Each structure stands twice: as C-alpha cells, then as structure tokens.
C-alpha cells in the first residue's frame, strides 16, 4: 500500500516582465551583423545562415520582376 505524498507549496519566484524584442534588433539573433543590401532602405535585415530577408511592417518592396514574368503577379492580375 502506498501513502499519498502531500504536495509541498513552493515559494513563488517573481519573474521579470516580458520584453518584446524584434528579431532584427536582437544583437544575438539571426539578423545580427546583417550586411548592407537592398533590404536596408526598407528597414530589413539578412539572416546570413539561411539567406532569408526579414522586412518589418506591412509595407514590402515592389517585386523586382516584370509583372508578366512573375507567376504570382500574373495570378493576381487574372484573379483580383
């Protein structure tokens, strides 16, 4: 027969308030030491390990492709 163990109350530790940090602004994040490039004028940064460009905000740069050459642009023109 087993005896139930009485739950011990642990003292609550106060955690610091969470702080929102942008990945682009994190000095230890993947976008730290981003090289200069076209993304700078939009406030973005390049992750050197993956090659992914992060652009903040709802505004993104225009497509570098001519609208007739970009499959996504052609699809948007056909189905607005």
C-alpha positions in Angstrom: 0.0 0.0 0.0 1.3 3.4 -0.9 0.8 6.6 1.1 -0.1 9.7 -0.8 2.5 12.4 -0.7 1.4 15.7 0.5 2.0 18.4 -2.2 4.5 20.9 -1.0 3.9 24.5 -1.8 6.9 26.1 -3.4 7.6 29.8 -2.9 6.6 31.8 -5.9 9.5 33.4 -7.7 8.9 36.8 -9.2 9.6 36.7 -12.9 10.7 39.8 -14.7 8.2 41.4 -17.0 8.4 40.1 -20.6 10.1 42.4 -23.0 9.2 42.4 -26.7 12.3 42.2 -28.9 12.4 42.5 -32.6 14.4 39.7 -34.3 16.1 42.4 -36.4 17.1 44.4 -33.3 18.3 41.4 -31.2 22.1 41.7 -31.0 22.4 37.9 -30.6 19.7 36.9 -33.1 19.9 35.6 -36.6 19.8 39.1 -38.2 22.7 40.4 -36.2 25.6 41.8 -38.3 23.4 41.9 -41.4 25.4 43.0 -44.5 24.2 46.1 -46.4 21.8 45.4 -49.2 18.6 46.4 -50.9 16.7 45.5 -47.7 18.3 48.4 -45.8 16.0 51.0 -47.4 13.0 49.1 -46.1 14.4 48.6 -42.5 15.1 44.9 -43.1 18.0 42.6 -42.4 19.5 39.4 -43.9 20.0 36.2 -42.0 23.4 35.1 -43.2 22.8 31.4 -42.3 19.6 30.9 -44.1 19.7 33.7 -46.7 16.2 34.9 -45.6 15.5 38.6 -45.6 13.2 39.9 -42.9 11.2 43.0 -43.6 9.3 44.6 -40.8 5.8 46.2 -41.1 3.0 45.8 -43.6 4.9 47.6 -46.4 7.1 45.5 -48.6 9.2 46.5 -51.6 7.8 46.1 -55.1 8.6 42.9 -56.9 11.8 43.0 -58.9 10.2 41.0 -61.7 8.2 42.4 -64.6 4.5 41.7 -63.9 4.3 39.5 -67.0 7.3 37.3 -65.9 6.2 36.8 -62.2 3.8 33.8 -61.8 2.4 35.4 -58.6 1.8 38.8 -60.3 0.1 37.1 -63.3 -2.2 35.2 -61.0 -3.1 38.4 -59.1 -3.9 40.1 -62.4 -6.1 37.2 -63.5 -7.9 36.8 -60.2 -8.1 40.2 -58.4 
